[in-house]
Amino acid sequence: MSDLHPTAAPRIPGRRFLHSPGPTPLPDAVMQAMAQQPMDLADPRVDACITACEEGLQRLMGTTGDVFLYASNGHGVWEAVVENLAEAGGAVLVPGTGVFSEGWAVQTESLGRTVVRTPVREGWPVDAAAVEQALRDDREHRIRAVFAVHTDTSTSVTSNLAAVRRAIDAAGHPALLVADVVASLGAAPFEMDALGVDVALGASQKGLMCPPGAGFVAVNRRAFQRAEANPAPRFYWDWVHRRHNASYRKYCGTPPLNLLFGMQAALELIFGEGLAQVHARHAQLAGAVHAAVEGWREGGALDFFAQVPETRSVSVTTVSVAQGFDALALRTLARENFQVAMAGGLGAQQGRAFRIGHLGDCNPAMILGALGGIEAALLQLGIPIGAGGVQRAVRALAGV
């Protein structure tokens, strides 16, 4: 019998492990929910789904504020925040953490706003003292908001949002606190209202266990009032325009129905497991990855990029690779020979690091399989590692 597809790639037995920090593996229930046919927008099930997503996100983020959903990735909701909170020529403060804080700053500048930055210290969290000083220096209160990235997936560093809130308050500054929780929401505890965060933004493809394409913001009353008073021209991103009961107004047109079906299913899974249990599972899996890296680093070629152990995220671990060793070759070998797909370094870390995602729909067996594949690739490439990395992960999961 002739081969009908001679150029097709051979079948991969089993399943390739996806351990990037986003997109993350999708639960079967999410994929099945998304397989539904779209509905007429007047169908009451549409509004029921939208309400379930809005209320679920409020619960997940710990807020009573408005939730606005967009057909976008995280960069889209970055833009929504800029356009609603800062007038043309207005200023915002972006504390430096890594590639994503700088990306948000550059995007803000491209939209005609002024950005004040605090220095980036590689592998370290936001410097709250620098935030306070920058706000004290802003005697005319030109800075409208502080844009803080909670977990920067380029560095795998999680910053202390409570410390940023205290810095704003200590400076006596009226700036709003905006938190990017794209990489932390659904993996690490986050209570927007309790932390004094005015706006939180997230996206679907990480801890929410959904495909890329749905971005969202939660907005408290103070931030909404700022948007109402902001004369900056906008339409698609406008929170004031989107605060409406009609579905087509909430989405400035047709909602991304199948993404919302998936998000509703994902939120049901999260709350069915229990939010505290979800956070504990992520902490356990991160502990296993960190234990493996502790073992590998004894060979002298690998190390944690995050310098302070307490700031190493439960979502992703960035591993630095010593000069002379090829991080891209490692990723390729791990993916093609051992079926473990992970992410590369970003920005200045390109070719110098790899990133292991351990968030979303993951369990201990998946993590151990991924770590085993990575360790096999390290050995095959001759990258020196300490003995027993995976064994340390097993012991960490066993609690011994």
N, C-alpha and C positions, 0 to 999 in steps of 0.2 A: 504494500500500500504506500503510495507516494505521500511525502510530507507536505501538507497543505500550507504550512507556515514555516518555511525553512529558516527564516531570520528571527523567529520568536525565541525569546530567552527560555532556557530550560526551566521546568518547574522546580521550585524550591520546596523540598519536603518540610512539613511542619510550618512554622510561622516565623518570619523575620521579626526579631525584637526591635521595637521602636523606642529608643531611649534618648531622643533629643528632648530639650526643654520645651518643645512646642513646634509642630503639632505632637500630641501625645496619643496613645492608643485609645480607640473608641470602644466602649462597652457594646455588646450585642444589642442591648435594649435601646441604646441611642441610635444605632444604625437602623434597627427595625422601626423605630418611631419616625425616622426621616424617610422611610420608604413609603409613607402614606402619600396618597394623591393630594395635591393642594386643594383648597376649598374656596368657594365663593366668599368674598369678604363680608357678606351679610350673614354668613353661617354663624350662629352663636358659638360654635366651637372655636372659631378664630379668636374672638374676644376672651373666651375662657382660657385659651392657651396663653395669650398675651398677659392676662392678669396673673396666671400661675407663674409665668417667668418673672414678671415684675415683683410679685410678692416673694417669690423664692430668692431673688437676688437681694431684696431688702433684708430678708432673714439671714442670708449668707454673709452680707456685709455689715450686719448689725446696725441698721439705720431705719429711720422712719421717713427719710427724705424721698424726693421724687427719683424714679429710675427712668432713664431714657435709653432706648436701644437703637443701634444703628446697624445697617448692612455695611460693615467695615471691619478692618483689623485694628490693632492698638494705635497705629499711627492716625487712623481716622478719629478716634476719640481724643487723642492728643490735640488734634486740630479743633474739635468741638470745644474743648476746654479753653483753648487760646481765644477763639472767636467769641465765646460768651463772656469771658471774664476780663479781658484786656482790650481797651480801646486802641485804635490805630495810634502807634507811637508810644503806647503805654509800656510799662516795664514789669517784668517778672523776675524772680530769683530762682535759679536752678542750682541746687547743691550738687556738686560733682560726685558721681559714684562710678561711672564707667561709660561704655558705649551708648547705653540707652539714655542716660541723663544728658549726654552731649547731643545725641540725636534729637531729643525733645527740644533742647536749646536751639539747635540749628533750624529746626522746623519752625519754631516760634519766631526766630529772626526773619526767616523767609516770608512770614506772614506780616511783616512790617512792625513787629514789636521789638523792644529793647530787652536784652537779657543780661542780668547780672549773674555771674558764676562764682561759686566758691571753688577753691583748688581741688583737683582730683589727686588722691594719694592711692597709687595702685594697690589693690587688694584690701583696702580699708573702707569702712562705711562712711556715710555722711558725717561731716564734722559739724556738730550742732553749735559749737562755739563760734565757728566761722559764719554760720547762718545768723546767729544773734548779732555779731559784729556788723555784718553787711546790712542788716535791718536798722541797727543803731545809726549807721552812717547815712541811711536814707532819711534824712531829717524832714524832707518835704513829702514823704510818704508817696513817692512815685511808684514804688513796687506794689502791684495789685495782688500778687499771689506768690506763694512759694510752691514750686513744682518739685515734689520729692518722689523719687523712685524707691519703692519699698524693697523689692529684690531685683537687683540688676542681673539679668541672665547672662551678661557677658562676663561678669566677675564672680557670680554666685554668692555675692555678699548681700545680706539682709541688713538694712539700716533700721535704727530705732526711731519710729515715727513719734512716739511719746516725747523723746528728747527734742525733736524738731518742733513739736507743739510748744514745749516749755521755752525753747529759744525764742519763738515768735512772741510769746506772752511776756517773757523777761525783757524783751526789747520794747514792749509797749507799742507794738506796730499793728496796724489794722489789716495786714495782708492775710488773705485766705490761705488755708493749707489744703493743697491738692495732692492726693496720693495716687501714684501709679501702682496698682496691685495686680497687674496683669499676671506676673509670675508667682505671686504668693497666694492669691485668693483660691480657696478650696484646698489649700495645702497647709497653710499656717494660720493661726488665730489672727483675726482682724475684726475689730469692733469700731466702726467708723464714728458713731456718735460718742462713744465713751472716750475715744482718743482725741476728740475735738477736730476731726478731719471734716472740712467743709465740702469737698468733692472727692470722690473715689472713682477711678476708672479701671475697667478690666476688659478682657476679651475671652472668647469662647474656647480657644484651642489648647489651653494648658490644664489647670486644675479642674476646669468644668467638663473636661472629657468630651468636648464637641469638636467638630471640624472648624477650621479657621473661617472667619467671615461675619461674626457677630461681635460688635463692640458695644460697651454700655458704660454709662456714668450714673452715679448716685449723687444727688445734689441736695444740700440742706437749704433751709429757708434763707439764710444769710447769702449764700452763693446765688440762689435764684433771684433774689432782689438785686444783686450786683448785675446779673445778666439783664434784668428788666431795665436797669438804668444805663446799660452800655450802648452807646450810639453806633458801635461798629456795624457795618453792613454785613448781613449774613442771611441765609435762608435754610439750606439743608441742615445745618448744624444747630439751628436756633432752638434753645430749650423753651422759650416763651411760645413759639409757634407750635412746638410739639406737645405742649401740655394741653391735652385734649382727650375727650372720651372716644372720639371716632378713630378707628384703627388706621385709616389712611392718613389722618392728620398726625398721629403719633409717629408714623414712619415716613412722613413727607412723601407718601405714595404707597405702593404695594409693600406690605411687610415681607421679610424673608421667611415665609411660612415654614418650610421644611427645616431650616436651621432652628426655628423656634420650637418645632415639635421635638427636635433632638435635645434642645436645652431644657425643655420641660421634663423630659425623661431623665436627663442627667441630674437635675436638681432633685427629682424624686429618689434617685439612687443615693445621692449624698445624704439627704435627710433620713432615708430609710436605714442607712448604715449608722447614722448619728454623727453630728458634726464633730463632737469631741473624739469619737472613734476615728473619724477621717484624719483629724489632725495627729492623733497618736500613731496611726498607721504610717503617715508620712514621716514623722519623726523617727519611727523604728527603721524604715527603709533608708532614710538618709544616714542614720547611724551605721547601718551595714556598709553603705558605700564609703563613708568616711573611714571606717575601720579598714576596708580594703586598701584605700589610698595610703593610710598610715603604714600598712605593710609594704606596699610598692615603693614608697618614697625612700625606704632604707637602702635601695639600690643606688640612689644618688642621681637618677635621671628624671624623676617625677616629683612633684610637690603640689600642695594645695596653693591655688592662687589667692584665696581668701586668707589673710594673715592672722585674723583673730578667730579662734575656734568658735566662740559664742556667736559670731556673725555668719557662720557657714549655713547656707540656706537648706531648708528641707525639700526644696524643689529641684535643684540642680547643683552639681559640683563641677567646678572648673579646675582642671588639672594642668599645671604648667609642665612643659617638656623641655629638658635641657638642650642647649645649643648643640647641634651635631646630630640630632635625632629628628626624624620626619614625622610630625604629628598627622599630616595628611595621609601618608602611607599607612600609618596605624589605623586611621579611620576606615580607609579603603579595605584593608585586610580584614578588619573586624567585621565589616559589613558583608563583603563578598565571600570570605572563607568561613566565618563563624556566625553570620546572620545576626549581628548586633549593630544596629544603626545608631550612631551618636552624633553629636554636633561638634563643629570645629571652633577654634578661637575666633573672636571678632576684633576688629580694629587692630590695634598694635599687637594683639595676641594671635593674629592669623599665622598659622604655621608653627606657633609656639605653645599651643594648648589644645586640649579637647575637653568637651563638656558632656557629662553624663546626666541625663534627665531621669529623675525618679519621682515623678508626680503624676497625679491623675489615676487612671485605672491600672494600678500596679499592685503586685503582691510579692511576698518574699521569694517565691520560686522564680518569678520573672527577674527579680533583681539579682539573684544568685546566678541564673543563667546568663544574664548580661555581663556580670563581673567575670564569670568563667570565660566567656568569649573574648572579652577585652584582655584578660590575663594571657590567654592562649596567643592572641595577636602580638602582645608585647614580647612574649618568649620567642615567637617565630621570627620577629624582626630583630631580635637580639638586643632589645632595649633592657638595660639592667634594672631588675626590680628585686626588692627584698622578698624572701620566701614567705609563703603563707598568707598572701593578701586575701584570697577567697576564703581561706580557713578562718581568718579573723572576722570576716563578714558573717560566716556561719555562727561563730561564737557570739557575735554581737546580737544576731537575731535570736539566738537561744538564751540570751541574757546571762552568759557565763564568761 
